Every structure is written in structure tokens, then in C-alpha cells.
Amino acid sequence: MKPVIKVDNFKKSFGDKVIHSGVSFEVFKGECIGLVGGSGAGKSVFLRSLIGLEKPDSGHVLFKDQEISTLKENELVEVRKKIAYIFQGGALFDSMTVYENLAYPLREHTKFTEHEISKKVHSLLADFGLSHTPELLPSELSGGMQKRIGLARGIILEPEVILYDEPTAGLDPSNTKNIQSLILRSKKKGVTSILVTHDMPTAFAVCDRSCLLKKGKIVATGTIKELENVKEGPIADYVHGEEEVL
């Protein structure tokens, strides 16, 4: 089986600061991969590179055998319809209501009628338990609700891949459980995903495999069951908070 996403010998620096010094991994259809590591380990750089927002200094980033780094902007637009990036803060348009935020990608990238858009938006809000929010502005939402709306907007075009950038950061346990549940629902529909997180309980709850980034490389990888049972080494140190893995 061919991977949906393949990162091969990825190297990236910003000035004199080396972020990645040769990282490789693969993600297969319907799989959720966790990318974990300390602050500054470059986890989000990977996510941005998968939709062409960052270019590797060398190495390859492929989506279904297509080299992302060589695509032109109009070609990247097509890729971004298939790969949804769920930003850490939700990245909602402050001046738009919840309804307008969700309707925006449908108006930009589909030929749906306004009736079809309305039906899809309200159906998705109901699925997310947010039927009461369409006329609210982002500033009127809690942090947890903003993240859920951001996730709803990210999946409204029914992407093949979802990239989650710290989706549970700053959330209370109840909202964290809500986000975990939404990720698991997408997995059941066959969506492939990459989860960047510091939140190991969430990684254990939703991921099939996790990769630990340290000093520019992946130093440990394995299924969640394998990683949970590791008693020593870098992954055990990270899970138990005994080491800052930069």
C-alpha cells in the first residue's frame, strides 16, 4: 500500500538555526500519526510544508506521489482543498459570524447554491453540538468553541487529510474530550490525519502511531501501545516529563 503522505530526508533551517536535519516518515490512508516533541522541535514546520507554506532546504514532501515543494500557487490551491490545516487558535475571521466563517470555503471552492451552503453549514454545526452559534462572532465564543468551529470549517470541504496543530492546547478537560471525539469521528470516515501536540493523553487517545522529534530528527516511533509500554529512553522521558526534547 502506498502512503498518502511521504516525507523523505526533510531538512530545514532558518538562518543558522537547524530545525530539521533529515526527517523521514510515512502516513497511510485512514491513519492518524502523532508528531510530538518539545517546544521549538519544528513540529508545525512539517504541517506548513505539507500545504506549501514552507519549502524544505532539501528532501521531499509528497502527497499521493506529488511533490509539494515544486507546485505553483494555483496547483497548491487544489492541494489545499484536499489537505485541511486546523490552526492552533482556530484562525477564524473576526468580522464574520460563525455561519459566514463556515460558508466561506464553500463559496470560494464549490458551486453550491446558497440553499445548499445553508443546509451543509447548519448540518455540520448540529453535528458539532453548536447549533446555537451561527449568528455569533468569534469574540463571543469560548476558546473551546472557537477550536471546534475552526475544526468544522476545516472539514467542511470533506478533505482527504487533516493536519491538526495543537488542537487541545489551553483547553479544559471537557473541551479536550470534545476535540478528541471529533478527531476520532473523522478517522472512522477514513480521513488520514497528522496530529501535532504536546498533549500525550490526546495522542494516546486518537493516534495509531506517534513519532518523537528531538534535535532535528525522529528519535522514536511506534504504535501507541508500543510507546505506552516503553519504560526508558527518549520517548519514556518525554511521556513522563523528565526531559525537554528540543
KANORPE-V673003 format. One record per residue. N is the residue number from 0. RES is the residue in one small letter. SS is DSSP state (2 for helix, 1 for strand, 0 for the rest). D_FIRST is the distance of its C-alpha to the first C-alpha in whole Angstrom. Layout:
# KANORPE-V673003
[[N & RES & SS & D_FIRST] [N & RES & SS & D_FIRST]]
This chain:
# KANORPE-V673003
[[0 & m & 0 & 0] [1 & k & 0 & 4] [2 & p & 0 & 7] [3 & v & 0 & 9] [4 & i & 1 & 12] [5 & k & 1 & 12] [6 & v & 1 & 16] [7 & d & 1 & 17] [8 & n & 1 & 21] [9 & f & 1 & 22] [10 & k & 1 & 26] [11 & k & 1 & 28] [12 & s & 1 & 32] [13 & f & 1 & 35] [14 & g & 0 & 38] [15 & d & 0 & 38] [16 & k & 1 & 36] [17 & v & 1 & 33] [18 & i & 1 & 30] [19 & h & 1 & 27] [20 & s & 1 & 27] [21 & g & 1 & 24] [22 & v & 1 & 21] [23 & s & 1 & 17] [24 & f & 1 & 15] [25 & e & 1 & 11] [26 & v & 1 & 11] [27 & f & 0 & 8] [28 & k & 0 & 9] [29 & g & 0 & 12] [30 & e & 0 & 13] [31 & c & 1 & 16] [32 & i & 1 & 16] [33 & g & 1 & 20] [34 & l & 1 & 22] [35 & v & 1 & 25] [36 & g & 1 & 28] [37 & g & 0 & 32] [38 & s & 0 & 33] [39 & g & 0 & 33] [40 & a & 0 & 30] [41 & g & 0 & 28] [42 & k & 2 & 26] [43 & s & 2 & 27] [44 & v & 2 & 26] [45 & f & 2 & 23] [46 & l & 2 & 23] [47 & r & 2 & 25] [48 & s & 2 & 23] [49 & l & 2 & 20] [50 & i & 0 & 23] [51 & g & 0 & 25] [52 & l & 0 & 28] [53 & e & 0 & 27] [54 & k & 0 & 27] [55 & p & 0 & 26] [56 & d & 0 & 28] [57 & s & 1 & 26] [58 & g & 1 & 22] [59 & h & 1 & 19] [60 & v & 1 & 18] [61 & l & 1 & 15] [62 & f & 1 & 14] [63 & k & 0 & 11] [64 & d & 0 & 12] [65 & q & 1 & 16] [66 & e & 1 & 18] [67 & i & 2 & 20] [68 & s & 2 & 23] [69 & t & 2 & 24] [70 & l & 0 & 25] [71 & k & 0 & 28] [72 & e & 2 & 29] [73 & n & 2 & 29] [74 & e & 2 & 25] [75 & l & 2 & 25] [76 & v & 2 & 26] [77 & e & 2 & 24] [78 & v & 2 & 21] [79 & r & 2 & 23] [80 & k & 2 & 23] [81 & k & 2 & 20] [82 & i & 1 & 20] [83 & a & 1 & 23] [84 & y & 1 & 25] [85 & i & 1 & 27] [86 & f & 0 & 30] [87 & q & 0 & 31] [88 & g & 0 & 35] [89 & g & 0 & 33] [90 & a & 0 & 35] [91 & l & 0 & 37] [92 & f & 0 & 39] [93 & d & 0 & 42] [94 & s & 0 & 45] [95 & m & 0 & 42] [96 & t & 1 & 42] [97 & v & 2 & 39] [98 & y & 2 & 39] [99 & e & 2 & 39] [100 & n & 2 & 37] [101 & l & 2 & 34] [102 & a & 2 & 36] [103 & y & 2 & 35] [104 & p & 2 & 32] [105 & l & 2 & 32] [106 & r & 2 & 35] [107 & e & 2 & 34] [108 & h & 2 & 30] [109 & t & 0 & 31] [110 & k & 0 & 34] [111 & f & 0 & 34] [112 & t & 0 & 38] [113 & e & 2 & 40] [114 & h & 2 & 40] [115 & e & 2 & 36] [116 & i & 2 & 36] [117 & s & 2 & 38] [118 & k & 2 & 37] [119 & k & 2 & 33] [120 & v & 2 & 35] [121 & h & 2 & 37] [122 & s & 2 & 34] [123 & l & 2 & 32] [124 & l & 2 & 35] [125 & a & 2 & 36] [126 & d & 2 & 32] [127 & f & 0 & 33] [128 & g & 0 & 36] [129 & l & 0 & 38] [130 & s & 0 & 40] [131 & h & 0 & 43] [132 & t & 0 & 42] [133 & p & 0 & 41] [134 & e & 0 & 45] [135 & l & 0 & 45] [136 & l & 1 & 44] [137 & p & 2 & 42] [138 & s & 2 & 45] [139 & e & 2 & 46] [140 & l & 0 & 42] [141 & s & 0 & 42] [142 & g & 2 & 39] [143 & g & 2 & 37] [144 & m & 2 & 37] [145 & q & 2 & 37] [146 & k & 2 & 33] [147 & r & 2 & 33] [148 & i & 2 & 34] [149 & g & 2 & 32] [150 & l & 2 & 29] [151 & a & 2 & 30] [152 & r & 2 & 30] [153 & g & 2 & 27] [154 & i & 2 & 25] [155 & i & 0 & 28] [156 & l & 0 & 26] [157 & e & 0 & 23] [158 & p & 0 & 20] [159 & e & 0 & 16] [160 & v & 1 & 17] [161 & i & 1 & 20] [162 & l & 1 & 21] [163 & y & 1 & 24] [164 & d & 1 & 27] [165 & e & 0 & 29] [166 & p & 0 & 29] [167 & t & 0 & 31] [168 & a & 0 & 34] [169 & g & 0 & 37] [170 & l & 0 & 37] [171 & d & 0 & 39] [172 & p & 2 & 37] [173 & s & 2 & 37] [174 & n & 2 & 36] [175 & t & 2 & 33] [176 & k & 2 & 32] [177 & n & 2 & 32] [178 & i & 2 & 29] [179 & q & 2 & 27] [180 & s & 2 & 28] [181 & l & 2 & 27] [182 & i & 2 & 23] [183 & l & 2 & 22] [184 & r & 2 & 23] [185 & s & 2 & 21] [186 & k & 2 & 18] [187 & k & 2 & 19] [188 & k & 0 & 19] [189 & g & 0 & 15] [190 & v & 0 & 16] [191 & t & 1 & 14] [192 & s & 1 & 17] [193 & i & 1 & 18] [194 & l & 1 & 22] [195 & v & 1 & 24] [196 & t & 1 & 27] [197 & h & 0 & 30] [198 & d & 0 & 30] [199 & m & 2 & 28] [200 & p & 2 & 29] [201 & t & 2 & 27] [202 & a & 2 & 24] [203 & f & 2 & 25] [204 & a & 2 & 25] [205 & v & 2 & 22] [206 & c & 0 & 19] [207 & d & 0 & 17] [208 & r & 1 & 17] [209 & s & 1 & 19] [210 & c & 1 & 20] [211 & l & 1 & 24] [212 & l & 1 & 25] [213 & k & 1 & 28] [214 & k & 0 & 30] [215 & g & 0 & 28] [216 & k & 1 & 25] [217 & i & 1 & 23] [218 & v & 1 & 25] [219 & a & 1 & 23] [220 & t & 1 & 20] [221 & g & 1 & 18] [222 & t & 1 & 18] [223 & i & 2 & 21] [224 & k & 2 & 23] [225 & e & 2 & 22] [226 & l & 2 & 24] [227 & e & 2 & 27] [228 & n & 0 & 28] [229 & v & 0 & 28] [230 & k & 0 & 32] [231 & e & 0 & 32] [232 & g & 0 & 31] [233 & p & 2 & 30] [234 & i & 2 & 28] [235 & a & 2 & 31] [236 & d & 2 & 33] [237 & y & 2 & 31] [238 & v & 2 & 31] [239 & h & 0 & 35] [240 & g & 0 & 36] [241 & e & 0 & 37] [242 & e & 0 & 36] [243 & e & 0 & 36] [244 & v & 0 & 32] [245 & l & 0 & 33]]
